[in-house]
Amino acid sequence: MAKENVKEGSGKKAKVEKKTSVRSYKQGIEVEKQKMGEYSKKFGTSVKSLQSDFKKHAKELKEAAKNMREEGAKHMGSKINKFKGELKAAAKSMNDKVDKFKGDIKVQVKENKEAASHMNSNVKLLLGEINKTKKDFQAYSQAFWG
C-alpha cells in the first residue's frame, strides 16, 4: 500500500511523499469509471427523457395547430355563409325596391298618357270653340260690313 518516504533537501524542510501502488491506481480508476458510468446512464436517461418530452410537446403543438386551423375554417365558413345570407337579403331588398320603382314609373307613364290624352281632347275642344267663334265672327262681320 502506501509507503511514506522522507526526502531531505539542502537545508529545507523535508517533503513527505506517499507512494501508491499501481493496483491502488487501477482500483481508483475503476471506481471513477463506475461513478462516471452511473452519471452517464443518468445523463443518457435524462437526455432521452428530454428528447421524448420534446417530441411529445412537438406532437401536441402540431395537433393544437391542426385543431386551431380546423376551428378557424369552421368559424370562417359559418361567417362566410352568414355574409352570403346578408348579401342575398340585401340583394332581395334592393330588387324589391327596384321593382317598386319600376311599378311607380309605369303608373306615372300611364298617368302622363292619360293627361296627354285629356289635354289633346281639351285642345280639340278649344280649337272647335275657336273655329266656331271664328265662323260666328266671320258671319257677323259679313253681315255688318257686308
Secondary structure by P-SEA (a helix, b strand, c coil): cbbbbbbbcccccbbbbbbbcaaaaaaaaaaaaaaaaaaaaaaaaaaaaaaaaaaaaaaaaaaaaaaaaaaaaaaaaaaaaaaaaaaaaaaaaaaaaaaaaaaaaaaaaaaaaaaaaaaaaaaaaaaaaaaaaaaaaaaaaaaacc
